[in-house]
Amino acid sequence: MAEVTAVAGRVVGRRRELEVLGSAFANARAGSATLVRVRGATGTGKTAVLAEFARSVGDRAVVLSETCRRPGGGSTGRAAEGLLPDAGSRYGMPVPVLSRRLGRRLADLTVAGPVVVLLDDFHHCDEASVRVLAHQAHRGAEQPLLVVVAQRPAGQPLWPPMTLPPGDVATVDLAAFTEPEVAEVAAAWWSEAPGPGFARELSALTGGNPAVLGEVCAALHLEGLAPDEQALARARVLAPGARARLVERVLAGRPPHVRHVAEAVAVFGAPDVELVALLGGVPEPLVADALGVLAAEGLLPDGKLAVRDAVLAGVPERRLGPLRLTAARLLNDRGRPPEDVGAHLLGRRLLPERWMRDVLAEAARTAERSGRPHDAARYLGVLVADRPQDMLVRIEFARLVGVRDPLAAYATLAGMAEQAEDVRSRARISLQLAIAALSAREPQEATRLLTGALEQLDADRAGDADHAGDADHAGGGDRADRAGGADRGDRGDRAGGADRAGGGDRAGGADRAGGGDRAGGAGRGDRADRAEGGHRAGGADRVGGADCAGGADRADRVGDADRGLRTELEAALLAVAFEQPGSLDLVAGRLSAMSALTGQTPAEVGVLALAAVAHLIRGTDRDLAVSCARRALERPEPPVRWACSLAAYVLFAADEVDEALHALGGLSPGPVRDGTGWAEVVALTAHSWLTCGAGDLSRALSDATAAVRAAERDDRAELATAPLVAQALVLLQQGDIDGAAAAMTRADRAGPDGSVLRFPFHLLARGRLAEARGDLDGALAHLRRCGAALRAEGGANPLFVPWWLDGARVLVRLGRRGEAAELVAHGEELARAWGSASARGLALLGRGLVAEGDAAVDGLTAAAEVLGTTAASWYLAEAETALGQALLRAGDHQGARRAFRAAVDLSVRSGFWSRAEEAQAGVTAAGGRNYPVTGSVTDVLTLGERRVGELAATGATNRAIADALQLAVRTVEIHLTSVYRKLGVTGRTQLQERFPGGLLAPEPAL
C-alpha cells in the first residue's frame, strides 16, 4: 500500500513534522546527542517521513538507516548489526562485540561531522539492539549524533530511554490528515485544484489516513479521473477495499488475541469487554490490552470500531457465521433489545433454536412501529427462509417488501392463494397481492384480486356462520382454533407472537393498526369493531382461544374477524378505484356499506376517508361526505394521518372550515409513520390542497415541497407527480409563472398519473399555466379535457377542481360568451346539488363573469357577498377584481375603487401577487392612489396603520402607543381596528407574525 505522503517523489502534508526533525538535527549538529521518536498509526507515513528527512540532510551528515524486522519475519540478524559497514556478513555476533564495533564506528564518523541514525519499524526492534543503542546514546551524549526511531503508538519497546537531558529528547506524532491537508494532498495529485466538497468527502471516505488516501488518489489518477463527482463516486467504491487492506496491516504481526478482539468488536459493533471476551475467547485483561492497541491505531474513535466492515471483510464466512450466532445467543441471554439480537441473525437460512424466531418477529414489529418497514422486512426474510411454508409470515413479509419493491412482494406470494386451506387465508394473500400489483402500477390486476376475494367472502359467509354454530356442539375440545377459520394460521408457531410482524388493519397498504404486540396469539387488532358486533361473556376473551360462553359469542368473534378482513379488502379496493380511471363505479354498490363504518380501527378510518372523498367527487350528498369525514377524524390517538388529512380536506370543501382547520392542526408535524412513502405524500399533498384553498399559500407551498421530498426519499418518481402539481397551483396563485412551469415539467417527467383524485388537478394546473402564458386556446383544451375526465368518473362537485369556472373565464376572454354561459349553467346545476355557500358563490361568480352591464354588477356583487362568508379567498379576490372592472365599465369610479382596493387588500394578505397587481392597475384606472406592493402582507396598511401595528405587535397598550406616536387614544383604536381587518387577524399575538422585521418603508407621496 503506497504511502500518500510520497507523491511524485516528494512528501506532501507533513511540513510541520519535518520542521521538528530539522530542529532536532540542528541541536545534534551543535554537539548535543538528540533522540527523536516518530510515532504514528499504521499507514500514517512514518517511512515516507524518515526517507524525506534522510534526503534533506544527506549532504550535511552521514545517514545510517535500518528497518527492524519482527521475530520470525525471515531475518536472523539484529537491527543494530545493520548499522555496521559489513552488515549481513556477520549476523548473530555477541552483544558486547556488537556494542564495541558500533561505538567505534559512531565515534569515527562524528569526528568528521554529524551522524543521523534512522531506525524504522522500531516496534519490531530486538532487545539486544535496544540495549546497544541506549548504551551508545549515553556514551555519545556530547557528540553530534541524532537518533530517530519510527514506531507504532502502542509499540514496544518504550523509546527513547531517559538517559539524556529533556531538551535532547523529542516526540513527533503523525496524526491522520485534516481536511485542509487532504486538500493539499489532492492538489498534489491533480493539476487543477479540487473544490472544498471534494476534499471534505475524500477525507470522510478515507478517515484522513495517509495510506488509504494515497491508494485511493493513486487509483483515481491512474484511471484518468478529474477531481469531480465522478471521481468521488469511484472513490466510494475504492475506499472500503483500501481500508480493509489497512486493517490487515494493523493486525499483521500482532499477537493472536488482538485479531480475535478486533473481530469480536466488529461483530458486536462496540467494545463491551465482557461480551468481547466471551465471543473472542480472550481473557478480559488481554481484551483491555488489545482495545488499547486498536485505540492507539485510530481504529476505535469515540469507543466504536471505525472500520467494522473492513475487519469483517477479513473474516472467512465459515468463521463469521458461527461468530454471529454466538453473539446473538450472548445478547439474548443478557436481555438485549430484539433488534440488537436479530441483527446477528440476518442472512441466515436456518434457525437452529426456537427462540430465534420469536426474537426476529419482535424485532420486525419494533422496526415497523418505528417507521422502518425495510428493516422489518429484513428480519421477516429470515423467518421466511427458515420456514417457507408459514403463510402468515410470508404475507407479512410481502406486505413490508412491497413498500419499496412491489414486484418482489408479488413474486413472494404468487401461487400461494391456491395453497391456502380456507377462503380467509386466500383473501389475505389476495389482499397483499393486490397491494403489490397496485404499487407496481397494475390496478386492473389489483381490482381483479380484490373483487374476487370479496365475492368469495360474501359467498362463504353463511357457511362460516353454520360452521361456527356446529363447532359449539363438539364439546369444546376443538373450539379454540375454529372460529369460522378466521385467524387460525400457525398459532403453534407464534410462541408469544413471534411469527407475526403486526397484522393490524391496512388501508390499501397505507396504514397499520400496530396490532403486532400480541402475546400467545391473542387475536387480531380489530377488537374495537366488536362494539357493534355483540359482547363477550365469561372467559371468552382469554388468550389462546379458551372456552367461550355460548355459541353467540363465538359467532360474534367470527363476525369480528370477517369484518376486519373485509374492511381491509374494501379499503384496498377504494384505493385501487381512485388509482384506476373508470373504476369508481366498481365500488358504487359497496359505497353505502363502507359509509356506515364507525371508524374504530385504522382500516375503517381509511375506508371512511376514501368514502368521503368519493362522495365529494360525486357531489350529490354533502351531508354523507361530511359524516364520513367526521367519523374518520373521531378515532382516538394515534391518528391515521393520510386518511385524516383527506377527511379534513373533504370538510373544508364542504365549508366546514373551522372543523377542517382544527383537524389539520391536531395532526402532529414531522414525517408520517404509516410505514410507506405513499402515506406521507398523500397526507402532505392533502394539506397543501386545503391550505391553498384557505389562502395560506406559504404553508401550502411548504407542504407541497415536503411531499415532493418524501416521494424522492421513497425513490418512487411517480409519487412526486401530485405534490409537484400542488406546487404549481400555489405558484400560479402567487404569480410565479416560471416556477409553476418548472414544477409542471418535473411532474410530467415523474410519470403519468391517471388517478381520479389527482389527474384532474394536473389538467387544471396545465390549463391555468397556459392561460397565464396567454395561450387561451391551449388553456381551454386542457380545461375541457379535465371536465371530460371528471364526467367519466361521475364527478359532479362544483368545488372539486372547478374547471368549468376557469373555462368560462377563458371563453369570455376569447369572446365566446354563449359557450361560457353553458359552462356556468352546468356549474350552477352542480352547485345546487352540493348546496354549500362556496358552491353558490362560485356559481354567482361564473354568472357575473359571463353577464354584461348591470347584470354583471349584480351577479358579481352577490358573488362577493356570498364568498366573503367562506374561506374561498382566491375566488373572492377574483370576484372583487371582476366587480371593480364591471363598475368601472359602468362609470361608477368610486364603487370600482372600493372593489379594487378590497381585492388588493385580500390578495396582498393571501399572497396572490399577480392578482394584487391586476387590482392595483384597476385602482389607478379608477382614479385612485396605490401603495407599493413589496411582497409583504403589511403592504395593505397606510403609514400610520403600520406604525400602530408594529407597536401593538410588541405588546404595547393603546395608551402607550398613543403617547409614543403623539396620537389620541381614539385614533390608535381606529388604526388598530383597520389593521386587524386588513390583515385578517384578531389580536396582538397574531400581529407578531405579520411584523417580523420592524417598520416598513414609508408610503410615498402620491
N, C-alpha and C positions, 0 to 999 in steps of 0.2 A: 504494500500500500504506500503510494508516494506521499512524502511529507509536503503539505501545502506551502510551507514556508519557503520552499525552493521552487521558484517559478522562473523558468528561462535562465537558470544558473545564478539567480540572486534570491536572497532571503527577503520575504515580504511580511510585514505585520509584527516584527519583533524588534523594532528600533530601540525601545526603552531597555529591553533586556540586554541587547548588545552594548548599549552605553554603560550599563552596570559592569559588564565584563571588561570593558575598556578602562573603566576607573580602577578595577582590581589589577589590571595589567600595569597601569601607571604606578600603583602602590608597590607592586613587586619590583618593577624596574628601578624604583628608588632605593632598593636594597632591603626590602622587608618581605619575607616569605608570606604569601597570601593563599588562603584556601577559599574556594567558591563551590557551593553546591547548587547545581541547576536541577530543580525538581519540577516534575510535570507528569500528568496522567498519560496513559498510553495514547500516542497519536498527536501530542501537543507540539512536536517538532524539536525535541531535545537534540537529536542527532544533527538536524539541519543547523541549529544554532551553534553547536560546537564546530561544525565544519566551516560555517561562515566566520566565526571568531578566529579559527586557525588561519583562514585565508587572509584576514585583515591584519594579523600580527606576524605573518610568516616572514616578512622581510626585516623584522626588527628583533626576532627572537628565534631560538631553537624550539621547535614544537615536537613533543613526543606524545603520540596518541596510541590508545589501545582500547579495544572493546572487550568487556568482561563477558565470559561465557557461562551460562548456567550449568550446574553439575549435570553430567550425562548428556551434554549437548554436542559431544563429538570432539571436544578439545581436552587434552590431558594436562596442558600447561597452566601456569598461574598467570594472572593478569600482569603482575609486576615484571615477569620474565619478558613480556612483550615490549618493555621499555628499553631492553638491553640491545646493543648493536647486533648481536648474533642471535636474535630471537628466533626460536623454532629449532635451533640446533641442540639446545641443552635443556629441554623441558624437564622439570622434576628435580632441579638442583636443591640441595639443602637450604633451608631458610636462612641460616647465618651467611652462607656463601652468597645467596641472592641479595641479602641486605648490603653486604660489603661491596659487591660489584655495582649495585645501583647507586650506592652512596658515592663511590669513586667517580662514576660517570656524571652524576649531577654536579659534583664538586668541580670536575674538569670543565664542564660546559658553562657553569655560572661564572667562571673566571673571565670568559670572553664576553658574556652578556646574559641577558635574562633567558630563563628557560620556562616554557609552558608545558605542563603535563596535563593531557586530556584523557579522561577515563569515561567511556560511555557505558551505559547499562550497568552502573556501579552496584545496583541491587543484586546482580549476579556475582559480584566480586568474591573471590575465595578469601578465607580468613587469613591465610599466610600473607597475601598481598596487602590486606588491610593493615596488618601489624607492621609490615615493612614500610609502607607508605607513611604511616603515622610516625614511625621512628625517624625516617628521613626528613619529614616536615619539621620535627622537633630539632634535629641536628642542624638543619639549614634555615633556622629562624631568621638569620640576618643575611641570607643570600637572596639574590634577585630571582626568586622561584615562585611561580604561580601554578597551583594545582587546581584543576577544575574537574569535578565529577558530576555526571548526569545520572539521575535515578528517579524511579517512580516515587510518588509521595509517601506510600506506605512501605517502601522498600527497606530492606535490611542489607548491610549494617548501617547504623546511625553514623552520619558523617557530617562535618569533619570532627575528629577528636579534639576536644577543647584543650590543646596544648599551646595555642598561640594567643596573643592579646586579642580582645574582642574586635578591635579595629581591623585586624587582619583576617577576619572570617566574615563571609557574606553568603547569603542565600538568594537565589533568583528563582521565583516561582513562575512557571509558564501556565497561565490560565487559558481557558477557551477564548476564542476571539470574540470581541464585542461586535456589535453591528457595524460601527464605523470601520473596524479592522477587517471585517468580512467584505465591506465595500472596497477597501484598499486592495485586498487580495483579488477580488473580481476585476477591478480595474487593471491589475497587472496581467490578467489572462486575456482581456479583450481591449482592443484599441479604443473602442467607444465606451464612455463611462456609463455603467449601469445606473438605472434610476434607484431611488431610495426603496421603492417597493420590492425591487429585485433582491437587493441586499437583505432586506428585512425577512423575506420568505426563505431565502437561501440560508440565513442564519438559523431560522426556526427548523428547517429541514435537517441541517447538519449538526445542530446543537453547538455551533461555533467550534467544533473540534477540527483542528487544522488538517489532520489526516483524512477525515471524511470529506471535508470541504475540498481538499486537494484532489481526491479521487473523483468527486462529482464534477468539479470545474474542468479537470483534465478530460473527462469523458465528453462533456458538452463541447469543449473546444475542439476535440478530435472529430466530433460529428459535424463541425462547421456551424453550430448554432449560435446566433447572436443572443446577447443578454436581454431576452424579452419573455413574454408569456409562454411562448412555445418552449423555450429553454427551461422555464420553471416547471412546465408540465412534464418534461423529460426528467428533470431533477427529482420530481416526486416519485418517479419510478426507480431512479438510480440510488437515491439516498438510503432506503431500507437495506439493500444489499451491502452498501458501504459500511453502514452501522453494524451489520451482523459480522462483517469481517473485522471490524474494530473490536467488538466484544470477544471474538475468538483470540485476538492478540492479547487482550487483557487477561483472559483465563489461561492462556498457554503458559506452561511452566509454573503455574500456581499449584499449591497443594490441592489434592482432590476435593477436600472439604469446601474450598472456595467455589469451585464449579457446582457442587451439589447445592450449596446455599443459594447461589445465583439462580439456579434452575427452580428451586423451591420458591424463592421470592417472585420469580417471573410467573410461576403458576398461580400464586395467591394474589399477586399484584401489590403486595405490601409486606414489609419486613416484620411480621409478627414472630418474635424469637421462638416462642413455644411451638407454634404451628410449623414454622420453618424447620425447627429441629426434628419434629416428628416426621415431616414429609421427606426431608433430606437425609434422615438417619445420621445426623451430626449432633454431638453433644452441644448443649446450649453455650458453654464458654467458647467453643470453636465457632459457633454461629455468630456470636458477637464479634469475634476476631475477623471473620470473613466479611461481615457487614461493614466493618471499618475499612477493609481493603476496597470494597466496592464503592464506599463513600469517597475514599481518597481518589479513586479513579474517575470520580464525577458521574458515577452510574446511579447514585441514589440522591438526587436533589430533592429537597423537601420530604425526605423519607420514603420516596416512591421510586421504583425502578424505572429509569428514564428510557431504557432500551429493552422493554419487556419482550416485544416481538422479535428483536434481534437475538435475545437469549434463547427464546423458544425455537427460533429457526434452526438453532444448532442442536436441538434435542431430537434424536430419532423418534419416529412415530411409535415404534414398538415400546419405547420407554415413556413417551409423553402421555399415551392413553392411560396406562396404569397410574401415572402420577396424578392426572386429573381425577381419576376415580377415587384414589386415596384422599385427595384434597376435598372432594365432595363429602366423603364419609367423615373426615375430621371436622369440617364446618357444620355438618348436620348434627354431629354429636355435641357440638358446643352451642346449638340452638341459634345459629346464624340465620338471617332472613332467607326465605326460599329462593329469591333471585340470586343471592350470593352463592348458594349451594348449586342451584340449577345451572349457573353459568359454566360449571365444570363438567356438566353432563351433556352440554351441547355437542352435536356432531356424532354422538353415539348412535348405533343402530340397534343395540340390545341393552336392556337394563337388567343387570343381574339380581337386583334386590327390589322388593315390592315398594318400599318407602320412596324410592326414587321417582316413581310415577306420581305419588302424592305431592312430592316437592315440586316437580315440574308443572303440575296442574295449578298449584297455588301460585307459583312464580308467574304463570301465564295470566292468572286472574289479577295479580298485583300489577303487572305491566300494563294490562288493558285499562284498569282503573286509573292508572297514571297517564293515560293518553298515549301509550306506546304500543299500538297494535302490531307493529313489525316485530318488536321484541317478544310479544306474547306468542306470535306465530312461530318464532324460532323454538320456544320451549315446547309448544304443542307438536312441532315437527318431529321431535324426538319420540314423543308418545306414539305418533302415527307410525314411525319407522319400527318401533318396538312391537306394536300390536296393530297391524294394518286392518284387521277385521273389526276394530272398535269403531262403529259407525258414528256414535255421538262425538267422539274426539275428532274424527275426520271432518265432520260437519263444522265443528268449531274452528278447526284449523283452516278449512276452506274459507270460512267467513272472514277470518283475520287476514289470510293471504290475499283475499280479494280486494282488500283496501288499496293495495298497490299493484297487484298482478292478477287481474280478473281471469285471464286465460289460464294461469296456473291453478286458480281456485276451481275453475270449471273442469280442468283435467283431473283434479284430485277427486271430484265427486262423480265424474262421468261413469255411467254404468252401475252406480251404487243403488239407484232407485229400484232397479229390478231385483236387487238382492234383499231389499228391505222386507221384513216379515209382515208389516201391517201398513194400513193406509196412512197413519200419522207419521210413521218413520219416513215413508215415501214423500209425504208432504213437506217434512222438514228438509229433506235432501233437495226437493224441487225448489224450495224457498231459496236455499243457498245457491243452487244452480242458476236460478233466475236473477239473483243479485249479481252474480258473476257475469251473466250474459248482459245485463243492463250496463254494468261498468265497462264491458267490452264493446259497448255500443251495438248491441244486438237486441233491441227492445222487442222485436217480434218473437224471438225465441223465449224471452223472459215472459212475455204475455201468455204464450202457449203453456209454459210450465206452470204459471200461477193460476190461470183459469182452470187448467186440468186438475191441479191439486185441490182447489176449492170445490170443484164439481164432485171429486171423489169423496171429500169430507162430507158434503151435503148428502150424497147417496149413502154414505156409511153411517150417518148419524143415528138413524133408527136402529140399525143392527147393533151399534155400540151400546145404545141405551138398554136394549134387551139383554145383551151380554153382561152388562154391569148388574142388571137385576138378577140374572141367573147365578152370578157369582156369589150372591148373598146366601144361596141355598146350599153351598158347598161346605158348610160347617165352619167356615172361616179359615180353613187351612191354606187355601190358595189365594185368599183375598188380597194379600198385600201387594202383589205385583200386577193385578189385572187392571182395574180401574179403566176399563174401556181401551186398554192398550196404550193409554197416554203416558208418556214419560217413563216407559218401562226400561228400555235400554239395558245398561250394564250396571245396575245398582251394586252388584257384587264387585265391579271394578272400581267403584268410586272410593271406598276406604276413606271416608271423611271428605268427600267431594273432590278426590284427586284428579279424576279423569275429565272433569268438566271445567272448561275455562269460561265460566259465565253462564250463558244460556238465558240471559234476560231478553226482554222484548226488543225486537228490532223494527224500526220503521223504514222499510226499504233499504235495510242495511245501514241506516244512518245513525241509529241510537240504540243503546242497550240499557236494560234495567239494572245492570250491575248485580244480577242475581247469582253471581258465581260463588257467593260465600256460604254455600250450603254445607251442612255437616251431615255425613252419613246418608246423602241423597235425600234430603228432607223434602224436596218438592220444588216446583217451578216458582219463578219470580213473579207469577201473575196472581198471587193470592188476593191482591186488592180487588180483583174482579169479583170476588165471591160476595161482595156486599149486595149484589143484586141476584146472586145465584143461590141463596139459601145459606144456612149456618151449620156449623158442625156441632155435634153433641158428644158427650162422654169423652173418650180418649181418641176421637177421630183425627186429631191433629198431631198425634205423636210421631216423632222421627222414625223413619224406617218402615212406614206403612203398617202401623199397629192396627189392632181390630177397630173397626168403625161401629158406631152405634146405629145400626139400621141401614137399609139399602138406600134411603133417601139421601143420606149424607154422601154415600159412595157415588150416587148419580150426580150430586152437586159437583163432586170433585172431577168426574168425567167431563161435566159441562164446563167447569173452570178451565181444564187443560185444553179442551177443544176450542173454547172461546179465545184463549190466549194464542193458540196456534193460528186460528182463523184470523184474528186481528193482525198478526204479523203478516200473513199472506195478503190480507186486504191492504195493509199499509204499503207493501211492496207493489201490489197491483196499481194502487193510486200513483205511486212514484213513477211506475212504468207508463201509465196513462199520460202523465204530464211530459214525459220524455219523448213519446212517440206520437207524431202528428196523426190525428184522426182516431185516437184511442179513448178519448173521454167518454164516448158513447158506450164503450165496453164496460165501464163501471157505473153507468147510469142506473142500471137495475139494482145495484148494490149500494148506491149512494145514500138512499134513505136509511138503510140499516146501519151504515157506517156513521151517519149523522146522529144516531141515537146513542152512541157510546158515552160513557161517563168521564173518560179521561183519567182513569185511576192508575194506568200503567204507562210507561214511555211509549209503547206501541200504540195505545189508544190515543195518546196525545198527538202522535204523528199522524194517525188517521184523521183525527178531528181537524188538525191544522190544514191538512191537504183537502179534506172535505170542505172546509171553509173557503179555501181558495177556489175550489171547483164551483161552489155556489156563487162566489164573487165573479168569476169569469162568466158564468151563465147569466148573472144579473137579474134573476127572476124572483129570488127570495132573500131579501136583505135580512130579515129577522132570523132566518135559519142560519145564514152565514155568520151573523153576529153571535148567535147562540153557540155554534160550533167553536168559534174562536174563543169565546169566554170560557167554555169548558176546557179547552186546550191550555188555557192560562191559569186555571184554578188548581192544577196539580201541585202538591207540596214540593218543597225542595228535594233534590236539585232539579231545576227546570231543564227541559229538553230545548236547548237554545235555538236550534234551527227551526223547530216547529213553533216555538213561542214567538220567534221573530216573524214568521209568516202570519201567525194569528194576529199579532199586533198590527201588521200591515193591512190585514182584512178589516180590522176595527177602524183603522184610520180611513180606509176607503169608504167605510160606512158612516163616516162623520162622527164616530165615537172617539174624538181626537184626544181628549184628556185621558181616557182609559187606555188608548193605544200608547201615548207617550209615557204614562205611568208604567205600563207593562215593559216598554222598551228600557226605561230607566232601571227597572228591577232586575234586568238581565246583567249578570256580572260581566265586567270587562275582561279583556285578555283572550287568549286562544280558546276556542271551543273544545270541550273534552268529550265530544261524541265519538271519537275514535277514527274519524275519517276527515280528509280534507274537504270532501263534498259537503259535510255538515257545516264546517266553518265558513265555506264560501257562500252557502245558501243563507246562513244567518246574517253575515255581514252585508250581502247584497240586498237582502230584505230591509236591513237597517238603512241602507243608502236610499232605497226607494222611498221609505217612509219619511226620512229626514229631508230628502229633496222636496217631497210634496209639502212638507211643513215649512219650507222656506229656509231651513238651516243648511245652506249649501256647503259651508266649511266642514260640518260634521258629515254630510252626505259624501263629500269628496274623500274625506279621511276613511270612512267605512268602505267605500268602493276600492280605494287604494289598498287597504288592508286585506280585502277579499282577493285582489289580484295577487298579492304576496303569498297569501295562503294557498292559492292554486299553484303558484310556482314552487312552493315548498313541497307540495304533494306530487310535483313532477308530472302533472297531467294537464297539458296545454288547453284541452277543451274546457276545463273548469274555469279558465280565465275569461271566457267569452262574455258571460253575463256581467261580471263586475266591470269589465272594460267598457261595455255598453252603458252601464250605470255611470261610469266616469264621464263618458262622452256627453250624456244627457245633462249632467251637472255643469260641465264646462261650457256647453252651449247656452245654458241659462246665465252663466257668468260672462258670456260674450267672448270666450276664448275659442275661436273657430279653429285655429291651427292645432290647439291642444286636443280638441274634440276629434279632428280628423286623424291625428296620430293615434288616439285611443281606438278609433274605429278600424284603422289599418291593422293594429295589433289584434283586434278582435277577429278580423277576417283571417289573419294568419293563424290564430289559435284553432281555427277549425269551425265547421258548420255547427249550428245549434238549432235543431228543429223543435226544441221544447215548446209546448203550448204555453208555458208560463213565461218563457224568456224570449222566444223568437219575435213576438210582436214588438217588444221593446227595441230589439235590434232594428226592425224595419222603421219604427217611429224615429229612432235616432238617425237613421240614414235619411229619412225624409226631412227632418229638421236641419240636418247638416247641409243638404242640398239647397234648402230654402235660404239658409244663412249665406250661402255662397252665390245666391242669385239664380240658381238652376231650378226654376219653378216647375218646369215640366218634369224634370227628374224627381223633384220632391213629391209631386202628385203621383207619379208612378209608384214610388216606394210606399206612400200612404195608402193608395188603393190596394196594393198587394197586402199590406198589413190588415186592412179591413176584410179582404177575402180570406186570409188565414184565420182570422177570428171567427168569421161566419162559418167556416168549415168545421170549427170545433164547437159551434154552438155558443160562441162568445157574444153576449148581448149586454154588457155592462158599459154605460157611457163613460165611466171614470177609469176603467182598466184599459190603459193605452188608448186615450181619446183621439184616435186617428181621424175621426170624422170632423172634429173641430179644426184640427190643423189643415185637413183637406179643404174644408170650407174657406178658411182664411187664404190659402194658396189660390183657390179658384176665384175668389174675389179679386186678388191681385192680378190674376190673368184676365179679368173682365168677364168671367163666366158665372154671373150671379145666379142664374137659373139652376145650374148644376150644384152650386154651393147651397142653394136653398133646399135641394133634395137631400143633401147630406145632413143639413141641420134638422130637417124633418125626421130623418132616421134617428138622429141623436135625441130629439125631443121624445120620440116614442120610447127609446131605451131609458131616458131619464124618468119618465112616468112609471115605468115598471120598477126601477130601482128605488125611487122615492126619496132620496136624500137631498139635503139642501145644496150640497156641492153639485149634484147632478142637475138640479133645477137651475143653479147658477150658470153651469156650462151651457145648458140649453138656451137660456136667455142671452148669454154672450154670443152664441152662434147666431141666434135670431137677429141680434143687434148688428153683427158684422155684415150680414147679407142684406139688411134693410138700408133704406136711404131716407134722408130728410128727418122729419120729426119722429118717424117710426124707429129710426136708428137711435136717436137720442133717448127715446122712451125705453127701448129694449136694453140699451147699454146702461142706462141709469138703474133699471130694475136689476140687471145683472150685477152691477157694483154693489147694490144694497144687499142682495142675497149672498154674494160671495164674501162680502165683508163680515158675515156671521160665521164663516167657515175658516178652515186653515189653508185654503187653496190660494196662497198668496201670489203664485205665478200668474194664475188666471185673473185674479183681482187686479194685479198691475196691468195686465193686458186690457181688461175691461175699462179701467180708468184712462189708460192711454187712448184707446179707441173712442171713449166718450169725449175726451178733450178734442180729438180730431173732428168728431161729429159736431160738437158745439162750435168749433172754430169755423167749420163749413157753414153752419147756420148763422154765423155772425155774432154769437154770444162769447165775446172775448173774455169777459170776467169769469163766466162759468167754465170756459175752456182752461183758463189759467188755474182755476181751483182743481179741476180734474187732473191736469198735467202735474201740478205740484203734489197731489196725493199719490200719483204714480211714481214720481221721483222719490218721494219720502219712502214709500214702500219698497221700491227697487233698491235704493241705497241700503236700507235697513236689512234687506234679504240678500244683497249681493248680486242682484240682476243688473250688472253694469251696462250691458248693451241696451236694455230696456230703459235704464235711467238716462242714458244719453239721448235716446229717442224722445223720451218725455221732456227732457230739458230743451231739446230743439222745439218742442211744442210750446213750452213756456215762453221762449223767445219769440216764436211766431205769433203768440197771442199778446205780445207787448209787455211781457213780464220780465223780471230780473232773476238771474240764476246765481246760485252759489257754485263754487268749483267742486267737481267730483274728484276726490283724490284716491278713492279706493277704501275709504273708511266709512263705517256706518254713521259716524258723527258728522258727516258732510251735510246731513239734512238740517243741522242746527245753525241758528244765527250765532254771531259772535257772543252776544250776551247770554244766550242759552248755553253755549259751550262753556263759558266761564262759570256759570252757576252749576252746570252739570259736573264739571271737573271737581269743584269744591265739595259738592254733595257726595261725589263718589268717595271722597276721603273720610266721610262720616260727619262732616261739619253740619251743625244745625242751621236752620233758616236764618236765625238771628245772627249767627257767626258769619254766614255768607253775606248777609246784608251789610254788616259792619265792615267786612273785608273789601267789598266792592262799592261801598258807599251808596247802597240802594235801599229803598223801602222794603220792609219785610213782605208786603203785599206783592211788590214787583218780583221778588225772589220766588214767591209761591206761584205766580203766573208763569214765570220762566220754567220752573221745575215741572209744573203740570204739562207744559208744552214739550219739555224734554222727554218725560215719561211716555207721552202719546206718540211722539215721533220715533222714538227708539223701541217702542213696544216692550217696555219694562214696567215693573210695578213697585220698585223700591230702590233704596240706595245701594243695597248689596249687589243687585244686578248691574247697577251703573259702573261698578268697579271693572266689570268685564268689557265695558264699552269705552272706558278711558284708561287704557293701559299705559299710554306714553305721554301723558300730560296734555297741555293745551295745544290745539292745532293752530295752523296759520290763520291769522285773522281774515275775515271776509273782505274781499277787495271792494272798493267803492265802485258803484255802477252808475 
